[in-house]
Amino acid sequence: METKIGNFFEEHVEKMVLLIVVLVCMWLLVTRVILSPNKVEYDGQKFGSGEIDIYISKQAEILDDKLNRKPEPKQAYESQFDAFVTKFNSAIGNIDTEVYLLQPILSSRDVASEGIYNIPEVGEVNDVEIEHIRAVAYVPLVEVDEEKPYSEEGSEPNDLDFVTVEAKFDVARLCDGFHEIFAGEDVKQEWRDPCLAIPVFAAVELQRREQLAEDTWSEWKAIPRTKIDPRKKLFEVIEEVSELPAGGMKVRLLQFDVPEVRMDLLQPEAYMIASAREEWFPPSLHREFAKKQREEAAQEKRDTREAEKAEREEEREKLREERVSRRTTRTTPTSSGSGGGSGYDAMMMDMMMGGGPSPSSTTRTQPRKSRSERTRTRGERRGRESDRERSSETRDSKQKEKDIYDEFDAILIDMDSDFAKMREPLVFWAYDDTVKPGKSYQYRIRLGVFNPIAGTDQFSEEDKSFEDKVVLWSKFSDTTESVTIPEKLYFFPLGVQEAVNAVNTV
């Protein structure tokens, strides 16, 4: 029996192995392919490897059908006003729905009747001055704008030449002229507009011309705002109404009628100078500052010479005292020779004989000692006088420096500055940081004020030509004196003298 069973397995072992292999393959096909656990999530659903292609194909057909069919008309709009009023009345029955809500206005022109006006005269720019500064300054490494203002962090010290042009303007007279034109007694009551009567500065234009040859100059060219001006894009001059950005004149007036903008436009910030010997001031004050700096430098040299002279005098005095001491020791008597008496005894003997003290014993060292004392006293007196002079000069220098800063503070405009009440002329300035070494330049400058009625038909017949003019310009200042930018000097070290801490250059 056992032999038969063994023979059966031996005869059918290949078929049994084949059957097991087929069953395993079928199990793998069903569990790993047909019922695969490896599904992909797409469009919020899970798909097997064979299902996702079918789903995407169906979605593509639906999308293609939507693109090819004719557009369906939208539902016509139905006014909801009646439904809103019904709900409004049911909530608060005592409210009058015919009441108009107040609307914000940008100018009194929105409520006042339009008048006819002349154009006010802007005036002249006077007392123009110019100053060139060459110094090590902080030059920005990136473009400066309102989001990235000028600072030491985004700058590096570098050589810089720039020119400052300063001028004065009678701003109180300008305010009076605008008030007279737009809100004065001669203007009709219904035309008076106090908002138009306040001038708003629009631009400071600096122009330059370059010397080409002797007595010949180039054409005048407008100079752009400096690299450190954060509002240089805002301050770009727009001359025509058609070139104004969105919002027109109303928005432009609102942008410029801000104290911070007005301060940056008329009195822009200067470069930060890294040198301790140099500082920026307007040209009218910078000359005083430069003079003070020269005086301080000269005083430092005098102090150094005085100190060296005092040291040499002290050394000579020490040598003189040592020499006198040696001579005194050498000439003091110690014995009287063969008589065996001391020098003191000899002197006493002379006195007893009525001859008085020996001149050699009383006058040998005294004159030298008195001269030494007189020399020392005279040196001390000179030292005290020199100290007093230096103290007086230091006080004067500090007072001059304080006066310069006080004068600078007096001409600065601030958040509360009222141009209509300014008794002194407005001091304003502009810079040119595009100058080149070895060139000579001349400058002129003018101020621009916004034309408040630009783009309207409110002009008198004689001023119709100003309808499209955004800016009303002052007259140009007088041409400045010529300023020459010196060539740069390059030093090359040839040798080092360590003993005196010096370098030979060429």
Residue pairs with C-beta under 8 A, 6 or more apart in sequence:
9 16
36 48
36 49
38 48
38 49
39 46
39 47
39 48
40 46
40 47
40 48
40 49
40 52
41 47
42 52
42 55
42 56
43 55
43 59
45 55
47 55
85 97
88 95
88 97
89 95
89 97
105 111
106 250
106 254
107 193
107 195
107 196
107 250
107 253
108 193
108 194
108 195
108 196
109 193
109 195
109 196
112 190
112 191
112 193
113 190
113 191
114 456
114 457
114 458
115 187
115 188
115 190
115 191
115 192
115 193
115 458
116 191
116 458
116 459
116 460
117 181
117 182
117 187
117 191
117 196
117 453
117 458
117 459
117 460
117 463
118 181
118 460
118 462
118 463
119 181
119 451
119 459
119 463
119 466
119 472
120 174
120 177
120 178
120 180
120 181
120 182
120 199
120 472
121 177
122 174
122 447
122 448
122 449
122 472
122 473
122 474
122 475
123 169
123 170
123 173
123 174
123 177
123 474
123 475
124 169
124 170
124 474
124 475
124 477
125 167
125 168
125 169
125 445
125 446
125 447
125 474
125 475
125 476
125 477
126 167
126 168
126 169
126 170
126 425
126 477
127 167
127 168
127 425
128 165
128 166
128 167
128 443
128 444
128 445
128 477
128 478
128 480
129 165
129 166
129 167
129 282
129 283
129 284
129 480
130 163
130 164
130 165
130 166
130 283
130 443
130 480
130 481
130 483
131 163
131 164
131 166
131 282
131 283
131 286
131 287
132 161
132 162
132 163
132 435
132 483
132 485
133 161
133 162
133 163
133 164
133 273
133 278
133 280
133 286
134 159
134 160
134 161
134 485
134 486
135 159
135 160
135 273
135 274
135 275
135 278
136 157
136 158
136 159
136 160
136 273
136 274
136 275
137 157
137 158
137 160
137 162
137 271
137 272
137 273
137 274
138 152
138 155
138 156
138 157
138 158
138 271
138 272
138 273
138 274
139 155
139 156
139 157
139 158
139 160
139 227
139 271
140 150
140 154
140 155
140 227
140 228
141 154
141 155
141 156
142 148
142 154
143 227
144 150
144 154
144 227
144 228
144 229
144 230
145 230
145 232
145 233
146 230
146 231
148 154
148 230
149 230
150 228
150 230
150 269
150 272
152 272
155 272
157 274
159 488
160 271
160 433
161 433
161 435
161 436
161 437
161 485
162 226
162 271
162 431
162 432
162 433
162 435
163 431
163 432
163 435
163 441
163 443
163 483
164 270
164 280
164 282
164 283
164 286
164 429
164 430
164 431
165 206
165 283
165 429
165 430
165 431
165 432
165 443
165 445
165 480
166 282
166 283
166 284
166 427
166 428
166 429
167 427
167 428
167 429
167 445
167 477
168 425
168 426
168 427
168 428
169 425
169 426
169 428
169 447
169 474
170 425
170 426
171 419
171 422
171 425
171 426
172 419
172 420
172 421
172 422
172 423
174 199
174 419
174 449
175 198
175 199
175 419
175 420
176 420
178 196
178 197
178 198
178 199
179 197
179 420
180 186
181 187
181 197
182 192
182 193
182 194
182 196
182 197
182 452
183 192
183 193
183 194
183 196
183 197
184 192
195 452
196 452
196 453
198 257
199 419
199 449
199 450
200 253
200 256
200 257
200 449
200 450
200 452
201 256
201 262
201 265
201 266
201 447
201 448
201 449
201 450
202 237
202 252
202 256
202 448
202 449
202 450
202 470
202 471
203 235
203 237
203 265
203 447
203 448
203 471
204 265
204 266
204 428
204 430
204 445
204 446
204 447
204 448
205 222
205 237
205 445
205 446
205 447
205 448
205 473
206 222
206 223
206 430
206 431
206 432
206 443
206 444
206 445
207 220
207 221
207 222
207 223
207 443
207 444
207 445
207 476
208 220
208 221
208 223
208 432
208 441
208 442
208 443
209 217
209 218
209 219
209 220
209 221
209 441
209 442
210 217
210 218
210 439
210 440
210 441
211 217
211 218
211 439
211 440
211 441
211 442
211 482
212 218
217 442
220 444
222 237
223 430
223 432
223 434
224 232
224 434
225 231
225 232
225 235
225 268
226 232
226 268
226 271
226 431
226 433
227 433
228 269
228 271
229 235
229 264
229 268
229 269
230 264
231 261
231 264
231 265
234 255
234 261
235 264
235 265
237 448
237 471
238 244
238 252
238 470
238 471
239 469
239 470
239 471
240 468
240 469
240 470
241 248
241 249
241 454
241 455
241 467
241 468
241 469
241 470
242 468
243 470
244 252
244 455
244 470
245 251
245 252
248 455
249 450
249 451
249 452
249 454
249 455
249 470
252 450
252 470
253 450
253 452
255 261
256 262
256 265
256 450
259 414
259 415
259 416
259 417
260 415
262 413
263 413
263 414
263 415
266 413
266 426
266 428
267 412
267 413
267 427
267 428
267 429
268 429
268 430
268 431
270 280
270 431
271 280
271 433
273 279
273 280
277 293
278 293
279 289
280 286
281 288
281 289
281 404
281 408
282 408
282 411
282 427
282 429
283 429
284 427
285 404
285 407
285 408
288 400
288 404
289 401
289 404
292 397
292 400
292 401
292 404
295 397
296 397
299 390
299 393
299 397
303 390
306 386
310 379
310 383
313 379
317 372
317 375
317 376
317 379
320 372
320 375
321 372
324 365
324 368
324 369
324 372
327 365
327 368
328 364
328 365
328 368
331 364
331 365
332 343
333 342
333 343
333 346
333 361
334 342
334 343
335 342
335 343
336 342
336 343
336 345
336 346
341 349
343 361
346 358
347 357
347 358
347 361
350 356
350 357
350 358
351 357
411 424
411 427
413 426
419 426
428 447
430 445
432 441
432 443
435 441
435 485
436 485
437 485
437 486
437 487
437 488
438 485
438 486
438 487
439 484
439 485
440 482
440 483
440 484
440 485
441 482
441 483
441 485
442 479
442 480
442 481
442 482
442 483
443 479
443 480
443 483
444 476
444 477
444 478
444 479
444 480
445 476
445 477
446 473
446 474
446 475
446 476
446 477
447 473
447 474
448 471
448 472
448 473
448 474
449 471
449 472
449 474
450 470
450 471
450 472
451 466
451 469
451 470
451 471
451 472
453 459
454 466
454 467
454 468
454 469
454 470
455 467
455 468
456 467
457 467
459 466
459 467
466 472
491 505
491 506
492 505
492 506
493 503
493 504
493 505
494 503
494 504
494 505
494 506
495 503
495 504
496 502
496 503
496 504
497 503
497 504
